[in-house]
């Protein structure tokens, strides 16, 4: 299973002698490898999620790393080929946003490769609350499609 394959690849020591830089490069390379394993539906959902966050002022508060991590964790928790197919795009978005809301409710989302590290730890509690409200509103059945349409329509 893909979630069992979370390995940090070795980085050539000639890139840097700074351990933090080495770790960061290693994570970026491992994440790129993980993203390259996506099927078409997973890629569409991920790309759309990134586009939504780029266009929405509040969702911009989540870094690409935070957004990617939440998506990867949501994907791992529901990595069922019957769900992640073209006919279920709406359900895939719902699963992703539901995972994000749960992480924001807990004010805890583990780093994808270092599970004990909370990637939300340094976010302002007011911002976390506003993000949670935004996502809760987005996944409400009566508002979900409208919320996404408004975000995607803005900044065209």
C-alpha positions in Angstrom: 0.0 0.0 0.0 1.2 3.5 -0.9 0.9 4.8 2.7 3.3 2.1 3.8 5.9 3.4 1.3 6.6 6.7 3.0 10.3 6.7 2.7 12.6 9.7 2.7 15.1 9.4 -0.1 18.7 10.1 0.4 20.0 13.5 -0.8 23.4 14.0 -2.2 25.6 15.6 0.5 27.1 18.0 -2.1 23.9 20.0 -2.3 24.3 21.4 1.2 25.9 20.8 4.5 22.9 22.3 6.4 20.8 19.4 7.8 17.6 21.4 7.5 18.1 22.0 3.8 18.9 18.3 3.3 15.7 17.3 5.1 13.6 19.8 3.1 15.1 18.7 -0.3 14.5 15.1 0.7 10.8 15.8 1.6 10.3 17.7 -1.6 11.7 14.9 -3.7 9.7 12.2 -1.8 6.5 14.3 -2.3 7.2 14.8 -6.0 7.6 11.0 -6.3 4.3 10.5 -4.5 2.5 13.1 -6.7 3.7 11.3 -9.8 1.9 8.1 -8.6 -1.5 9.8 -8.9 -4.2 8.5 -11.2 -6.0 11.0 -13.5 -8.8 11.6 -11.0 -6.4 12.2 -8.1 -4.4 14.6 -10.2 -7.6 16.5 -11.2 -8.7 16.8 -7.6 -5.3 17.9 -6.4 -4.8 20.4 -9.3 -8.3 21.8 -8.7 -7.7 22.0 -4.9 -4.5 24.0 -5.6 -6.3 26.3 -8.0 -9.1 26.9 -5.5 -6.6 27.8 -2.8 -4.8 30.1 -5.2 -8.0 32.0 -6.0 -9.5 32.2 -2.5 -8.0 34.8 -0.1 -8.7 32.7 3.0 -7.6 29.4 1.6 -4.3 31.1 0.6 -3.5 31.1 4.3 -2.7 27.4 3.9 0.7 26.8 2.4 1.2 24.5 -0.5 2.9 22.1 1.8 0.0 22.1 4.2 -2.5 21.7 1.4 -0.5 18.9 -0.2 -0.1 17.1 3.1 -3.8 17.3 3.9 -4.6 16.0 0.4 -2.1 13.1 0.6 -3.4 12.1 4.0 -7.0 12.3 2.8 -6.0 10.2 -0.2 -4.3 7.6 2.0 -7.3 7.3 4.2 -9.6 6.6 1.3 -7.3 5.1 -1.3 -10.0 3.0 -2.8 -10.0 2.7 -6.6 -13.8 2.5 -6.6 -13.9 6.0 -5.0 -10.9 7.6 -6.9 -12.4 7.4 -10.4 -13.8 9.9 -12.9 -17.4 9.1 -11.9 -16.8 10.2 -8.3 -15.1 13.5 -8.6 -17.6 15.2 -6.3 -17.2 12.5 -3.7 -13.4 12.8 -3.9 -13.7 16.6 -3.3 -16.1 15.9 -0.4 -13.7 13.4 1.1 -10.8 15.8 0.8 -12.6 18.8 2.3 -14.1 16.6 5.1 -10.5 15.4 6.0 -9.4 19.1 6.0 -12.2 20.1 8.2 -11.5 17.3 10.7 -7.8 18.4 10.8 -8.8 22.0 11.4 -11.3 21.0 14.1 -8.5 19.1 15.9 -6.0 22.0 15.2 -3.7 19.1 14.3 -2.5 17.7 11.0 0.6 15.5 11.0 3.4 16.1 8.6 3.2 13.5 5.9 6.6 12.0 6.7 7.0 13.0 10.4 3.7 12.0 12.0 4.5 13.6 15.3 4.9 17.1 13.8 1.8 19.3 13.6 1.8 21.3 10.4 -0.9 23.6 11.8 1.0 24.4 15.0 2.1 27.9 14.0 -1.2 29.0 12.4 -3.2 31.7 14.2 -6.2 30.2 16.0 -8.5 32.8 14.4 -7.3 31.9 10.9 -7.8 28.2 11.7 -11.3 28.9 12.9 -12.1 31.0 9.8 -10.7 28.2 7.5 -12.8 25.6 9.4 -15.9 27.7 8.9 -15.1 28.2 5.2 -14.6 24.5 4.6 -17.7 23.6 6.7 -19.7 25.9 4.5 -18.2 24.4 1.3 -19.1 20.8 2.2 -22.7 21.6 3.2 -24.8 19.8 0.7 -26.9 22.9 -0.2 -23.8 25.1 -0.6 -20.9 23.0 -1.8 -21.3 23.5 -5.5 -22.2 27.1 -5.1 -19.1 27.8 -2.9 -16.7 26.1 -5.3 -18.3 27.9 -8.3 -17.9 31.3 -6.6 -14.3 30.6 -5.8 -13.5 29.4 -9.3 -15.4 32.2 -11.0 -13.5 34.9 -9.0 -10.1 36.1 -10.3 -10.8 34.7 -13.9 
